[in-house]
Amino acid sequence: MTLDVPPCMEAPILAAETLSVPVAENAKTQRSTQSAFRPRLTYTVYSPGSHPTGFTALAPEWNNLLARSRFDTLFLTHEWQSTWWQELGEGDLWIVAFYHPDDERLVGIAPFYRLLRKDGPWAGSYVFHLVGCTEVSDFLDLIIEAGQEEAVYESLCHWLHSADAPEWEVLDLCNLPEDSLSWQTLPTIARGAGHRVEVTQEDVAPNIPLPARYDDYLNQRVEKKQRHEIRRKQRRAERETEVGFYVVGQEHDLNREMDDFIALQQASRPDKEAFMTAEMQHFFRFAARRMLDAGFLRLFFLTLDGVKAATYFAFEYKGHLLLYNSGYDTGDSAYLSPGWVLLAYLIQHSIASGLKVFDFLQGDEEYKYHFGSQDYKVMRTVVYNH
C-alpha cells in the first residue's frame, strides 16, 4: 500500500536537531566508531536479504520484550506487526535488535521499513518508517525494555551513522504514545549526533478509565445531560425492539461476520466507504483471523429485531478494550441510534469483564467526549539526515 505521509504538524513541542538511518548485516556486532556515540549495547541488524527475517528470528522473544516496555500495546505485538508487514508493507524491511552486553538479553527492537518517496513533502528522499506507520496502527514505537531507552537510542544513532546503514534522509517515528521517550529523550540524543529533529503532537486518542460499576461510570465520568441521553437511547431501543448483543467467537463463521461488518462500516459514512477499499478489506479480513486466533479480536454486533444494526471491530489487550473501527445502519433503524446503544453496551460489557481502560484510539470526534473520555496525546518525531 502506498502511504501518503503528511508533513508534521506545525508548532513543534520540542526542538532538536536530527538523527540518521542506514543499512547493515545480519550479525551481532559491537561497532567502534565514527558516530557521536560509542554504543553501550551490541546489536544485530536484519536487512532485506537476511534469512531468517527479523520477524522470524525474534518471534520467541518479541512479546516478552514488549511486556517489559514502558507502553505495551497490541499494535506493537509480533502478531500485529508481522500481519501489517505481510499485508500492507512495502519497500525494504530493516529490523535492528539490541542486546545488553552483560547478559546478552534482548532490550530493544527497532522495526523499520525504508521507502524512496515518490511524492509528498519528502519526494525523492529515502525515508525510514516504523512498521505499521501510518494509517492503521494507532500506537507505534521502538520496543524497548523500560530503563534501557537512552542506551538503545544511542546505539541506534551509532548504527544510523555507520557504513552498514543504507542511504536515508528522514527517520519518521509516527503515532508515538504519550508515555514514549521517543519524543521526549530521543530528540536530545539525535541533536547530539548533529541532526535536526521535529517533534509534534500528531493527534489525541481519548480513553475512559473504567471504575468497578457501570453506575459509577455514568455518575462520575459522564455529564448529566449526556448521561440522560445514553440511558434514554438504550431504553427506547429496548422498549421498541428486541435488542441483541454478541461478540464473535471461534464458533461463528468469521468470513460471514466480516461481510456484515464491512457492509455496515461502508454504509455508515461516505469517508468510511472510501477508506474500505478492496485492499483494506483484505487486510481487515486477514487481521481479523490472525487476531481472533491470538485471542485479541472482539467483533461486536448489536441486533434490533434480529437484524444487525451496529458493529464495532475492537481488540481486548491486557485490560484495555481498543475500539478500532465501527459501522451502523443508516436506514430503517437509524432513528434508534444503534451506534450509541452499542457503545453503551460495550462500556457495560467492559466493566463487567473487569477491564480497566476503554480506549477510543485516535481521533477527537465529539461523541467520544459525550461518553466521558479524556485525551491521551499521540506524538511524532521526525529526524532529518541533512
KEKE-3310 file (N, C-alpha, C; in steps of 0.2 Angstrom, whole numbers, plus 5000, padded with zeros to 4 digits):
npx = (5004:5003:5008:5002:5011:5009:5015:5023:5014:5013:5021:5032:5034:5045:5061:5074:5089:5092:5092:5099:5098:5101:5110:5113:5122:5117:5122:5128:5136:5148:5151:5164:5166:5163:5152:5143:5141:5148:5142:5133:5127:5126:5122:5111:5108:5094:5093:5086:5089:5091:5091:5086:5072:5070:5057:5055:5066:5066:5054:5051:5055:5049:5036:5038:5048:5041:5032:5040:5041:5039:5027:5015:5007:4994:4997:5010:5013:5020:5011:5003:5012:5019:5008:5004:5015:5016:5004:5002:5014:5028:5043:5059:5063:5069:5076:5081:5090:5093:5105:5109:5126:5130:5123:5118:5104:5089:5085:5080:5070:5070:5059:5059:5054:5060:5058:5058:5053:5040:5032:5024:5029:5042:5047:5058:5067:5074:5066:5064:5052:5042:5037:5020:5017:5007:4993:4985:4988:4987:4995:5013:5030:5048:5053:5056:5065:5060:5069:5080:5080:5089:5101:5097:5093:5105:5113:5106:5108:5122:5122:5115:5124:5134:5144:5137:5123:5109:5107:5099:5087:5077:5070:5056:5046:5031:5014:5017:5015:5009:5017:5029:5047:5052:5049:5052:5065:5074:5075:5084:5096:5098:5100:5112:5120:5121:5109:5094:5078:5061:5047:5031:5014:5003:4990:4976:4971:4957:4952:4944:4945:4940:4928:4923:4910:4895:4886:4893:4902:4894:4889:4901:4909:4902:4893:4878:4868:4872:4872:4859:4855:4861:4855:4842:4842:4846:4835:4824:4827:4827:4814:4806:4811:4817:4831:4848:4864:4881:4897:4909:4915:4925:4916:4908:4905:4918:4921:4908:4903:4912:4909:4897:4901:4909:4899:4891:4900:4904:4892:4889:4896:4901:4915:4920:4916:4925:4937:4937:4943:4946:4959:4960:4949:4954:4965:4958:4951:4961:4968:4958:4956:4969:4970:4959:4963:4974:4968:4964:4954:4939:4924:4910:4892:4877:4860:4844:4828:4832:4840:4856:4862:4872:4890:4906:4923:4935:4948:4954:4966:4976:4969:4963:4951:4951:4944:4943:4937:4921:4903:4887:4869:4861:4848:4832:4833:4840:4834:4834:4847:4858:4872:4876:4869:4875:4888:4886:4882:4894:4903:4897:4899:4913:4916:4909:4917:4929:4938:4950:4953:4944:4947:4946:4955:4964:4958:4947:4934:4917:4908:4915:4919:4906:4904:4912:4926:4944:4958:4972:4989:4995:5010:5024:5040:5052:5066:5080:5092:5101)
npy = (4994:5011:5024:5040:5051:5063:5080:5084:5091:5109:5120:5114:5104:5101:5107:5100:5093:5083:5064:5049:5037:5019:5005:4987:4972:4954:4951:4949:4963:4974:4989:5000:5016:5029:5037:5049:5043:5030:5014:5007:4995:4979:4975:4967:4967:4965:4964:4968:4956:4946:4930:4920:4931:4947:4946:4933:4927:4934:4931:4922:4930:4943:4947:4946:4955:4967:4967:4971:4984:5002:5006:4995:4989:4982:4985:4984:4971:4955:4948:4958:4967:4959:4955:4967:4970:4959:4961:4975:4980:4988:4992:4991:4980:4983:4977:4980:4973:4975:4971:4968:4970:4963:4952:4948:4949:4953:4969:4979:4983:4989:4991:4994:5000:5005:5017:5024:5039:5044:5055:5069:5078:5073:5069:5060:5057:5045:5036:5031:5022:5017:5001:4998:5011:5023:5024:5014:5009:5013:5016:5017:5013:5012:4996:4994:4989:4995:5008:5006:5015:5026:5020:5012:5022:5029:5018:5016:5027:5026:5015:5021:5030:5022:5014:5003:5006:5009:5021:5036:5049:5054:5050:5043:5043:5039:5041:5040:5035:5045:5041:5038:5038:5042:5053:5062:5060:5055:5065:5074:5066:5063:5076:5078:5070:5078:5081:5087:5089:5087:5088:5084:5086:5074:5069:5065:5052:5048:5041:5031:5029:5015:5012:5001:4998:5000:5010:5019:5023:5031:5041:5047:5050:5055:5069:5076:5079:5071:5059:5057:5056:5044:5034:5036:5033:5019:5014:5017:5009:4996:4996:4997:4988:4971:4969:4963:4957:4953:4945:4940:4924:4909:4900:4905:4909:4917:4923:4926:4935:4945:4950:4956:4965:4974:4978:4986:4995:5002:5007:5017:5030:5041:5043:5033:5022:5025:5023:5009:5001:4988:4983:4986:4980:4966:4967:4969:4957:4947:4952:4950:4936:4933:4940:4935:4921:4923:4927:4941:4948:4957:4957:4965:4965:4973:4969:4972:4967:4956:4959:4965:4980:4988:4989:4985:4984:4978:4976:4967:4969:4966:4971:4982:4989:4991:5001:4999:5001:5005:5002:5006:5005:5016:5016:5010:5008:5019:5029:5025:5026:5016:5015:5022:5015:5003:5006:5010:4998:4991:4998:4994:4980:4979:4984:4974:4964:4966:4975:4988:5000:5009:5012:5024:5025:5034:5050:5065:5065:5071:5063:5054:5061:5064:5052:5053:5053:5055:5065:5058:5060:5058:5057:5063:5060:5067:5064:5072:5068:5078)
npz = (5000:4996:5005:5009:5016:5028:5030:5046:5059:5063:5074:5083:5098:5104:5101:5092:5084:5070:5067:5060:5047:5041:5033:5035:5041:5045:5059:5075:5082:5089:5086:5084:5083:5071:5074:5084:5096:5106:5106:5119:5119:5111:5094:5082:5065:5055:5039:5022:5015:5024:5031:5044:5043:5053:5059:5060:5067:5079:5085:5096:5107:5106:5111:5124:5127:5124:5134:5144:5142:5142:5137:5133:5120:5109:5095:5094:5096:5091:5083:5077:5071:5061:5054:5048:5041:5031:5024:5021:5020:5011:5001:5009:5022:5038:5053:5069:5082:5099:5112:5129:5135:5146:5150:5138:5135:5126:5124:5116:5101:5085:5073:5057:5040:5024:5012:4996:4993:4982:4980:4988:5003:5006:4994:4983:4993:5004:5016:5032:5040:5055:5056:5052:5051:5042:5044:5050:5062:5078:5089:5089:5091:5095:5102:5118:5133:5148:5155:5148:5138:5134:5131:5120:5111:5109:5104:5092:5085:5083:5074:5064:5059:5054:5042:5038:5037:5027:5013:5018:5022:5030:5046:5052:5065:5069:5077:5091:5108:5122:5133:5128:5127:5115:5110:5119:5125:5115:5104:5110:5111:5097:5092:5098:5090:5079:5071:5064:5072:5072:5083:5086:5091:5085:5086:5096:5107:5114:5130:5142:5159:5168:5181:5194:5193:5183:5185:5193:5183:5174:5183:5188:5177:5166:5160:5166:5156:5145:5151:5153:5140:5135:5143:5139:5125:5126:5133:5125:5113:5118:5122:5110:5102:5100:5107:5104:5108:5104:5104:5092:5091:5090:5087:5077:5060:5053:5041:5036:5046:5045:5032:5035:5045:5036:5027:5035:5040:5028:5025:5034:5034:5021:5020:5027:5019:5008:5013:5015:5005:4992:4995:5008:5014:5012:5021:5033:5034:5035:5046:5056:5057:5061:5073:5080:5082:5090:5101:5103:5096:5096:5090:5089:5088:5087:5087:5081:5083:5078:5067:5061:5067:5071:5073:5081:5078:5087:5099:5113:5125:5137:5148:5142:5131:5114:5103:5087:5074:5066:5062:5057:5055:5043:5039:5041:5055:5060:5067:5080:5085:5084:5085:5096:5106:5105:5109:5122:5128:5126:5135:5147:5146:5146:5158:5166:5163:5169:5164:5162:5155:5143:5127:5114:5104:5090:5086:5088:5088:5092:5099:5107:5118:5124:5130:5141:5140:5141:5135:5127:5122:5106:5098:5087:5080:5070:5061:5053:5041:5036)
capx = (5000:5007:5005:5004:5013:5008:5020:5022:5010:5017:5022:5035:5034:5052:5066:5080:5091:5091:5095:5100:5096:5106:5110:5118:5122:5113:5127:5128:5142:5149:5155:5168:5167:5163:5146:5144:5141:5150:5136:5133:5124:5128:5116:5110:5103:5091:5092:5081:5091:5093:5087:5079:5070:5069:5051:5056:5072:5064:5047:5051:5057:5046:5031:5041:5051:5036:5029:5044:5042:5036:5020:5013:5001:4993:5000:5017:5014:5023:5006:5001:5017:5020:5002:5004:5020:5014:4998:5002:5021:5032:5050:5064:5062:5075:5074:5088:5089:5099:5106:5113:5132:5132:5119:5115:5097:5086:5082:5077:5069:5068:5056:5058:5055:5063:5055:5060:5046:5039:5028:5023:5034:5048:5048:5065:5070:5074:5063:5063:5046:5041:5032:5014:5015:5004:4986:4980:4991:4986:5001:5019:5036:5053:5051:5062:5064:5060:5076:5086:5079:5094:5106:5095:5093:5112:5116:5103:5112:5128:5120:5112:5129:5139:5144:5132:5117:5108:5106:5092:5086:5072:5068:5049:5043:5024:5010:5021:5011:5011:5021:5035:5053:5055:5048:5055:5073:5077:5077:5091:5101:5099:5103:5119:5123:5121:5103:5088:5073:5054:5043:5024:5008:5000:4983:4974:4967:4953:4950:4940:4947:4934:4928:4921:4902:4893:4883:4899:4905:4889:4889:4907:4913:4898:4889:4871:4864:4874:4870:4852:4854:4863:4850:4836:4843:4846:4828:4820:4829:4824:4806:4803:4813:4820:4839:4853:4871:4885:4904:4910:4920:4928:4910:4905:4908:4921:4920:4901:4903:4916:4905:4892:4904:4911:4893:4888:4905:4903:4885:4888:4898:4905:4923:4922:4916:4931:4943:4937:4945:4947:4965:4959:4945:4958:4969:4954:4949:4967:4970:4953:4958:4975:4969:4955:4967:4978:4964:4963:4949:4932:4920:4904:4886:4870:4854:4837:4823:4836:4844:4862:4861:4878:4895:4912:4928:4939:4953:4955:4973:4979:4964:4961:4947:4953:4939:4947:4933:4914:4898:4880:4863:4858:4842:4826:4834:4844:4831:4836:4854:4861:4879:4876:4866:4880:4893:4884:4883:4901:4906:4894:4902:4920:4916:4908:4923:4935:4943:4952:4953:4940:4951:4943:4960:4965:4953:4944:4926:4914:4904:4919:4918:4900:4904:4916:4933:4949:4963:4979:4992:4999:5016:5028:5046:5055:5074:5082:5099:5104)
capy = (5000:5017:5028:5047:5053:5071:5084:5085:5097:5115:5122:5108:5105:5101:5107:5096:5093:5076:5058:5046:5030:5015:4998:4983:4964:4950:4948:4953:4966:4980:4993:5005:5022:5035:5041:5053:5039:5023:5010:5004:4989:4976:4974:4963:4970:4960:4968:4965:4950:4942:4924:4922:4938:4949:4944:4925:4926:4937:4929:4919:4935:4949:4950:4946:4962:4972:4967:4974:4991:5007:5006:4989:4989:4977:4987:4983:4964:4952:4946:4964:4970:4954:4955:4973:4970:4955:4963:4982:4983:4989:4994:4986:4979:4983:4976:4980:4970:4977:4967:4971:4966:4959:4945:4946:4949:4957:4975:4984:4981:4994:4988:4999:4999:5010:5019:5030:5043:5047:5061:5072:5083:5070:5066:5060:5055:5038:5038:5025:5022:5012:4996:5000:5018:5027:5025:5008:5007:5019:5017:5013:5015:5007:4992:4995:4987:5001:5009:5005:5019:5030:5015:5010:5027:5030:5013:5017:5033:5023:5011:5025:5034:5018:5012:4997:5008:5011:5028:5038:5056:5055:5044:5046:5039:5041:5038:5038:5036:5050:5039:5036:5043:5043:5061:5066:5059:5053:5071:5077:5062:5064:5083:5077:5067:5083:5080:5091:5085:5090:5084:5087:5082:5072:5068:5063:5045:5048:5035:5031:5024:5011:5010:4994:4998:5004:5016:5024:5026:5036:5046:5050:5051:5057:5074:5075:5079:5065:5053:5056:5054:5037:5030:5037:5029:5012:5012:5017:5003:4990:4996:4997:4982:4966:4970:4958:4959:4947:4945:4934:4919:4903:4896:4909:4909:4923:4927:4929:4940:4951:4953:4960:4971:4978:4981:4991:5000:5006:5011:5022:5037:5041:5043:5026:5018:5027:5020:5002:4999:4981:4981:4987:4974:4961:4967:4968:4950:4944:4954:4948:4929:4932:4942:4930:4916:4925:4929:4948:4951:4957:4959:4965:4967:4975:4967:4975:4963:4950:4962:4968:4987:4992:4984:4988:4980:4980:4972:4967:4968:4967:4976:4988:4987:4996:5002:5000:5003:5004:5004:5006:5006:5022:5016:5009:5008:5024:5033:5022:5027:5010:5016:5025:5010:4998:5009:5010:4991:4989:5000:4990:4974:4980:4985:4968:4959:4968:4979:4994:5006:5009:5016:5025:5026:5041:5055:5069:5065:5074:5058:5051:5065:5063:5046:5054:5051:5060:5065:5055:5063:5054:5061:5061:5063:5066:5066:5073:5067:5083)
capz = (5000:4995:5010:5008:5023:5028:5034:5053:5061:5064:5081:5087:5105:5107:5096:5092:5078:5068:5068:5054:5045:5037:5030:5039:5040:5050:5063:5081:5082:5093:5082:5087:5079:5068:5076:5090:5102:5107:5109:5126:5118:5105:5090:5076:5060:5050:5032:5017:5012:5029:5032:5044:5044:5059:5062:5062:5072:5085:5087:5103:5112:5104:5115:5131:5127:5124:5141:5149:5139:5145:5134:5130:5116:5104:5089:5094:5096:5085:5078:5073:5067:5056:5049:5044:5036:5026:5020:5019:5019:5005:5002:5012:5029:5042:5060:5072:5089:5103:5117:5134:5134:5152:5150:5131:5135:5121:5127:5111:5094:5080:5067:5051:5033:5020:5006:4992:4992:4975:4980:4995:5006:5006:4987:4981:4999:5007:5022:5037:5044:5059:5053:5054:5050:5047:5045:5053:5068:5082:5093:5087:5094:5096:5108:5122:5140:5152:5159:5143:5132:5132:5128:5114:5106:5107:5099:5086:5082:5081:5068:5058:5057:5052:5035:5037:5036:5020:5012:5021:5023:5035:5050:5054:5071:5069:5082:5097:5113:5126:5138:5125:5127:5108:5108:5125:5126:5108:5101:5113:5109:5090:5091:5100:5084:5073:5067:5065:5074:5073:5087:5086:5093:5079:5087:5103:5107:5120:5133:5148:5164:5170:5188:5195:5192:5177:5188:5195:5177:5172:5188:5189:5170:5161:5162:5167:5150:5141:5155:5152:5133:5135:5146:5135:5119:5127:5135:5119:5109:5122:5123:5104:5098:5103:5107:5105:5108:5105:5101:5088:5093:5086:5085:5072:5053:5054:5035:5036:5051:5042:5027:5039:5047:5031:5024:5040:5040:5022:5024:5040:5031:5014:5021:5029:5012:5004:5017:5015:4998:4991:4998:5015:5016:5013:5027:5039:5035:5037:5053:5060:5058:5065:5080:5083:5084:5095:5107:5104:5092:5099:5085:5092:5084:5090:5083:5083:5080:5074:5061:5063:5066:5073:5074:5082:5077:5093:5102:5120:5126:5144:5152:5138:5125:5109:5098:5081:5068:5068:5057:5059:5050:5042:5036:5045:5062:5062:5072:5087:5087:5086:5086:5103:5110:5106:5113:5129:5129:5126:5141:5152:5145:5148:5166:5169:5161:5173:5160:5166:5151:5137:5123:5108:5099:5088:5083:5093:5087:5098:5103:5112:5124:5127:5134:5147:5138:5142:5130:5128:5117:5101:5096:5081:5080:5063:5062:5046:5040:5032)
cpx = (5004:5004:5007:5005:5013:5014:5018:5018:5015:5017:5025:5035:5041:5057:5072:5083:5090:5094:5096:5098:5100:5105:5115:5117:5118:5119:5127:5135:5142:5154:5158:5166:5165:5156:5148:5144:5144:5145:5138:5130:5127:5121:5116:5106:5101:5089:5088:5083:5093:5088:5090:5078:5070:5063:5052:5061:5070:5058:5047:5052:5053:5041:5033:5045:5046:5032:5033:5045:5038:5028:5019:5007:5000:4996:5007:5019:5017:5017:5004:5006:5019:5014:5002:5009:5018:5008:4999:5009:5024:5038:5054:5063:5069:5073:5081:5086:5095:5099:5111:5120:5133:5129:5116:5108:5094:5083:5079:5076:5067:5066:5055:5057:5057:5060:5058:5054:5046:5035:5028:5029:5041:5050:5056:5069:5069:5071:5062:5057:5046:5036:5025:5012:5012:4997:4982:4983:4991:4991:5007:5025:5042:5051:5057:5061:5065:5066:5082:5085:5085:5100:5104:5095:5101:5115:5112:5106:5118:5127:5119:5118:5135:5138:5139:5125:5115:5107:5099:5093:5082:5070:5061:5046:5036:5020:5013:5016:5014:5017:5028:5041:5055:5053:5050:5063:5077:5079:5084:5097:5103:5102:5111:5123:5123:5115:5098:5082:5066:5050:5036:5019:5004:4993:4982:4970:4963:4952:4946:4943:4941:4934:4925:4914:4900:4889:4888:4902:4900:4889:4895:4910:4909:4893:4882:4867:4865:4872:4863:4851:4856:4858:4844:4836:4843:4839:4824:4821:4826:4817:4803:4805:4816:4828:4843:4860:4876:4892:4905:4916:4922:4922:4906:4909:4911:4920:4913:4901:4907:4912:4900:4895:4906:4905:4891:4894:4905:4897:4885:4890:4902:4913:4925:4921:4922:4937:4943:4937:4945:4953:4964:4954:4949:4962:4964:4952:4955:4968:4964:4954:4964:4974:4964:4958:4971:4974:4962:4957:4942:4928:4913:4898:4880:4865:4848:4832:4826:4840:4850:4861:4867:4884:4902:4917:4934:4944:4953:4962:4975:4975:4962:4956:4948:4948:4943:4943:4925:4909:4891:4875:4861:4851:4836:4827:4838:4841:4832:4843:4858:4868:4880:4874:4872:4886:4892:4884:4890:4905:4903:4898:4909:4920:4914:4913:4929:4940:4945:4952:4948:4943:4948:4948:4960:4959:4949:4937:4922:4910:4908:4919:4912:4899:4909:4924:4938:4955:4969:4983:4995:5004:5019:5035:5049:5062:5076:5090:5102:5103)
cpy = (5006:5022:5036:5050:5061:5074:5084:5091:5103:5115:5116:5110:5105:5102:5103:5096:5085:5070:5055:5039:5026:5008:4993:4975:4961:4947:4952:4956:4972:4984:4999:5012:5028:5039:5045:5049:5032:5019:5007:4997:4986:4975:4970:4966:4965:4965:4965:4958:4945:4936:4921:4929:4940:4946:4937:4924:4929:4935:4927:4925:4941:4951:4950:4953:4967:4972:4970:4982:4996:5008:5000:4989:4984:4979:4986:4975:4961:4950:4952:4966:4965:4954:4961:4973:4965:4957:4970:4984:4984:4992:4989:4986:4979:4983:4976:4978:4972:4973:4970:4967:4961:4952:4943:4946:4954:4963:4980:4981:4987:4992:4994:4996:5005:5011:5024:5034:5046:5053:5064:5076:5080:5067:5066:5058:5048:5039:5031:5027:5017:5007:4997:5007:5019:5026:5020:5006:5013:5021:5013:5016:5010:5003:4991:4993:4994:5002:5009:5010:5023:5026:5013:5016:5029:5025:5013:5022:5030:5019:5016:5029:5029:5016:5006:5000:5010:5019:5030:5046:5058:5049:5047:5041:5042:5038:5035:5039:5041:5048:5037:5041:5044:5050:5065:5066:5058:5060:5074:5073:5063:5071:5082:5074:5072:5083:5086:5087:5089:5085:5088:5083:5080:5071:5067:5056:5045:5041:5036:5026:5021:5010:5003:4993:5003:5011:5022:5027:5032:5042:5050:5053:5055:5063:5073:5074:5073:5059:5051:5053:5046:5033:5030:5033:5022:5010:5012:5011:4997:4990:4995:4991:4977:4967:4964:4960:4953:4949:4939:4930:4914:4899:4899:4908:4916:4927:4930:4935:4946:4954:4958:4966:4976:4982:4987:4997:5005:5010:5017:5029:5036:5040:5036:5021:5019:5023:5013:5000:4991:4979:4981:4981:4968:4961:4966:4961:4946:4945:4951:4940:4929:4934:4938:4924:4917:4927:4936:4951:4951:4961:4959:4967:4968:4973:4970:4971:4958:4953:4966:4976:4991:4987:4988:4982:4982:4975:4972:4965:4970:4972:4982:4985:4993:4996:5004:5003:5001:5004:5003:5007:5013:5022:5015:5010:5014:5029:5031:5023:5021:5010:5018:5019:5005:5000:5009:5002:4988:4992:4996:4983:4974:4980:4978:4963:4961:4972:4986:5001:5004:5014:5017:5026:5033:5044:5058:5070:5067:5068:5054:5055:5065:5057:5047:5052:5057:5059:5061:5057:5057:5059:5059:5064:5061:5068:5066:5072:5072:5090)
cpz = (5000:5000:5009:5015:5023:5032:5041:5054:5063:5072:5085:5094:5108:5101:5097:5085:5075:5070:5061:5053:5040:5035:5034:5038:5046:5054:5069:5081:5087:5089:5086:5085:5077:5070:5082:5096:5101:5110:5115:5125:5112:5101:5084:5071:5055:5044:5028:5015:5018:5030:5039:5044:5051:5063:5064:5067:5079:5088:5094:5108:5111:5109:5122:5132:5128:5131:5146:5147:5143:5143:5130:5126:5111:5097:5088:5095:5090:5080:5074:5068:5060:5051:5045:5039:5030:5022:5017:5018:5012:5006:5006:5020:5033:5049:5064:5080:5093:5110:5122:5134:5140:5152:5143:5130:5130:5125:5122:5104:5090:5074:5062:5045:5030:5014:5002:4990:4985:4975:4988:4997:5006:4999:4986:4987:5001:5014:5026:5041:5049:5055:5057:5053:5043:5049:5049:5059:5073:5086:5090:5091:5093:5102:5112:5130:5144:5156:5154:5137:5129:5128:5121:5109:5104:5102:5092:5082:5079:5074:5062:5055:5054:5045:5033:5035:5029:5019:5015:5022:5029:5039:5053:5059:5072:5075:5088:5103:5118:5131:5135:5126:5120:5106:5114:5125:5119:5105:5103:5111:5101:5089:5093:5094:5078:5069:5069:5066:5074:5078:5088:5089:5087:5080:5094:5102:5114:5123:5139:5153:5167:5177:5188:5193:5187:5180:5190:5189:5175:5177:5188:5182:5165:5163:5162:5161:5146:5145:5153:5145:5132:5137:5142:5129:5120:5129:5129:5114:5112:5122:5116:5100:5103:5102:5108:5104:5109:5102:5098:5091:5088:5083:5079:5065:5052:5047:5034:5040:5048:5036:5030:5042:5042:5028:5029:5040:5034:5022:5029:5038:5025:5015:5024:5023:5008:5007:5015:5008:4998:4995:5006:5018:5017:5019:5033:5040:5037:5044:5058:5062:5062:5072:5084:5086:5089:5102:5108:5101:5096:5094:5087:5087:5089:5085:5086:5079:5075:5068:5064:5061:5067:5074:5077:5081:5082:5095:5110:5121:5133:5148:5148:5132:5120:5104:5091:5075:5070:5062:5060:5054:5049:5039:5041:5053:5065:5067:5079:5089:5089:5088:5094:5108:5111:5110:5120:5132:5130:5132:5147:5152:5147:5155:5169:5168:5165:5170:5164:5162:5145:5132:5116:5102:5096:5085:5089:5091:5093:5102:5108:5119:5128:5131:5140:5146:5140:5137:5132:5122:5112:5098:5090:5081:5073:5063:5054:5046:5035:5035)
residu = (MET:THR:LEU:ASP:VAL:PRO:PRO:CYS:MET:GLU:ALA:PRO:ILE:LEU:ALA:ALA:GLU:THR:LEU:SER:VAL:PRO:VAL:ALA:GLU:ASN:ALA:LYS:THR:GLN:ARG:SER:THR:GLN:SER:ALA:PHE:ARG:PRO:ARG:LEU:THR:TYR:THR:VAL:TYR:SER:PRO:GLY:SER:HIS:PRO:THR:GLY:PHE:THR:ALA:LEU:ALA:PRO:GLU:TRP:ASN:ASN:LEU:LEU:ALA:ARG:SER:ARG:PHE:ASP:THR:LEU:PHE:LEU:THR:HIS:GLU:TRP:GLN:SER:THR:TRP:TRP:GLN:GLU:LEU:GLY:GLU:GLY:ASP:LEU:TRP:ILE:VAL:ALA:PHE:TYR:HIS:PRO:ASP:ASP:GLU:ARG:LEU:VAL:GLY:ILE:ALA:PRO:PHE:TYR:ARG:LEU:LEU:ARG:LYS:ASP:GLY:PRO:TRP:ALA:GLY:SER:TYR:VAL:PHE:HIS:LEU:VAL:GLY:CYS:THR:GLU:VAL:SER:ASP:PHE:LEU:ASP:LEU:ILE:ILE:GLU:ALA:GLY:GLN:GLU:GLU:ALA:VAL:TYR:GLU:SER:LEU:CYS:HIS:TRP:LEU:HIS:SER:ALA:ASP:ALA:PRO:GLU:TRP:GLU:VAL:LEU:ASP:LEU:CYS:ASN:LEU:PRO:GLU:ASP:SER:LEU:SER:TRP:GLN:THR:LEU:PRO:THR:ILE:ALA:ARG:GLY:ALA:GLY:HIS:ARG:VAL:GLU:VAL:THR:GLN:GLU:ASP:VAL:ALA:PRO:ASN:ILE:PRO:LEU:PRO:ALA:ARG:TYR:ASP:ASP:TYR:LEU:ASN:GLN:ARG:VAL:GLU:LYS:LYS:GLN:ARG:HIS:GLU:ILE:ARG:ARG:LYS:GLN:ARG:ARG:ALA:GLU:ARG:GLU:THR:GLU:VAL:GLY:PHE:TYR:VAL:VAL:GLY:GLN:GLU:HIS:ASP:LEU:ASN:ARG:GLU:MET:ASP:ASP:PHE:ILE:ALA:LEU:GLN:GLN:ALA:SER:ARG:PRO:ASP:LYS:GLU:ALA:PHE:MET:THR:ALA:GLU:MET:GLN:HIS:PHE:PHE:ARG:PHE:ALA:ALA:ARG:ARG:MET:LEU:ASP:ALA:GLY:PHE:LEU:ARG:LEU:PHE:PHE:LEU:THR:LEU:ASP:GLY:VAL:LYS:ALA:ALA:THR:TYR:PHE:ALA:PHE:GLU:TYR:LYS:GLY:HIS:LEU:LEU:LEU:TYR:ASN:SER:GLY:TYR:ASP:THR:GLY:ASP:SER:ALA:TYR:LEU:SER:PRO:GLY:TRP:VAL:LEU:LEU:ALA:TYR:LEU:ILE:GLN:HIS:SER:ILE:ALA:SER:GLY:LEU:LYS:VAL:PHE:ASP:PHE:LEU:GLN:GLY:ASP:GLU:GLU:TYR:LYS:TYR:HIS:PHE:GLY:SER:GLN:ASP:TYR:LYS:VAL:MET:ARG:THR:VAL:VAL:TYR:ASN:HIS)
# end
